[in-house]
């Protein structure tokens, strides 16, 4: 895409659109999910979108894109997750339940299942099957959530009349936002790019989804060059082999370019049209989780030309999608929220040029080192550590039991070994379960990261700017570059402004629930962002002048 071409066209269209939008708009009614005020809520989550990006690229954004949040919305610049496990699945669960892992239970993207003796994903469900792809194996559902979501409360409050949908390239980023009672969650088959779901939601794909896939929309994004505004080639979607030597799929090739966001918005628009969102008797909810930033960001880091171009392209795409919502539903009838599931560390190679103590670490080598230390301690060689998902470790219960170590002792031994190979500290599952954490900010963040799932484990405390992969960069730490994300709200209910007061992603679901007049999710701990709410309508004294005492006319 050429940025200059779209900038001129978008600026002209956006000014006309916004002017017409609010001219003649009805007086603000009491917002309530029960009377469809607003008609539609759209929550946009950008996977791996750091909190500093919006201000970093502000001057290059077009009218109607990110600027609609920065200049016409309520933008919280100091929004941080208050936990340590800053990963995709926990982040999406947090945004939509209003609670941290200690409330919603989603520990990571995947964890060890001691009963199955294998790693399972956060949404993996053997009781359901995938729809839309010829593939055996488990389906996906929200069955691991320990709390309901904003969408669930919306469905409960309206007797099921509200419609709730979620869309993402990733299954976990669609399933968890949709909650238990969602009408649909859609994600892609990583190889073909076709949109799929599971039998948890329905017995077959809707006709409109089958038609979307049948029209081979994904194919047009192959064999394209990605260029920035200056015409520099930043990437290509030409077919290539992946790390396993086999042809790389849509997710890996197209997913790391702005074309993936374009593809998601195309599907989201079809969903709005065919599911008639915003046209029912109650407020509807649509969650869109954009995955391309994360797929790309792990490879090139947050400070690269590619990430800058990705943000600017997304700005244009967002402006076009918001324009679509205005034409289809009317922006006076829509609330739009923007946030992210986590941030990202700077690329260690770049950080080291600024003399920061950054490093790429080898998590597999770390696992071998820890197992060697434990074998020496117990005088018995075994795979005591099943995996190091840096900075965390999954323990082999059977191996520790064989040397007479119970869970608490085994986790402590593993934690001490992790410190010997480079971590600065650790928190064991046993300590977190008992609430035995120091009364510090770091202790609180790890307490919020506890889940009863995952067998025996240790949550490690890494050094800043160190990541557990040998190439690229990563997240999953309690540090600001991973916890700091944007939080912005746009709509008639919100007072425009930049708010420097502290906010957390848990506040999003709670604030929206309060404004809709419904319950917050069951485990929610966030607060209502009252400073960003538009002043309520006050009846002027003259309005009562003709009303005699007693209230009768």
Number of C-alpha atoms within 10 A of each C-alpha: 15 13 18 11 10 15 16 11 10 20 15 11 15 19 13 11 16 14 9 11 15 12 8 7 12 8 7 13 12 15 18 18 25 19 16 20 25 26 26 29 23 20 23 20 26 25 26 30 27 23 26 16 17 20 13 10 15 14 9 13 21 22 19 26 22 25 18 23 24 21 15 19 24 27 27 26 22 18 25 25 27 25 26 27 31 25 24 24 28 27 32 26 33 31 29 30 36 30 28 32 28 20 22 26 24 33 25 22 17 17 20 21 15 16 7 8 10 10 15 15 17 26 24 20 20 11 11 16 21 22 20 19 15 7 11 8 10 15 20 26 29 25 15 17 20 18 25 25 31 29 31 25 22 30 25 15 18 18 11 16 17 28 25 27 27 29 29 29 27 20 26 27 31 29 31 32 35 30 28 20 21 26 19 23 29 28 23 21 22 17 13 16 22 23 25 21 28 26 16 23 20 12 12 14 20 13 10 14 19 15 12 16 18 11 10 12 15 19 12 10 21 15 13 14 17 20 18 20 14 9 11 10 12 15 17 18 19 12 15 14 12 12 8 7 8 9 14 18 18 23 21 19 26 28 25 25 28 27 25 23 26 20 18 21 20 14 20 20 15 14 19 19 15 12 16 14 23 27 16 16 16 26 29 27 25 27 25 23 27 27 26 27 25 24 18 23 27 21 15 17 23 25 15 15 13 24 22 16 20 23 21 23 23 23 22 23 21 21 22 19 19 21 21 15 20 17 12 16 19 18 25 18 20 24 21 21 21 20 26 25 30 33 34 30 27 26 26 23 16 14 17 14 10 9 8 14 13 21 20 18 17 15 20 15 12 21 24 17 17 25 21 19 20 23 15 11 12 13 11 13 14 18 19 23 23 20 21 23 19 25 23 25 25 23 25 21 20 14 18 22 13 11 13 12 16 12 19 14 14 25 27 19 19 24 25 17 21 29 16 14 14 15 19 15 15 21 23 27 27 20 16 21 14 9 13 14 17 11 8 9 12 17 18 16 18 27 26 21 28 28 21 15 18 20 18 21 30 25 26 25 24 23 17 17 23 25 28 23 17 13 16 19 24 27 27 25 30 24 24 19 21 27 30 26 30 29 24 27 27 24 22 20 25 22 19 22 17 18 16 11 11 11 22 23 30 26 24 27 26 27 19 21 21 17 18 22 15 20 18 26 22 18 17 25 16 22 17 18 20 12 13 21 17 14 11 9 10 6 8 8 7 8 8 11 8 10 11 9 8 6 8 7 7
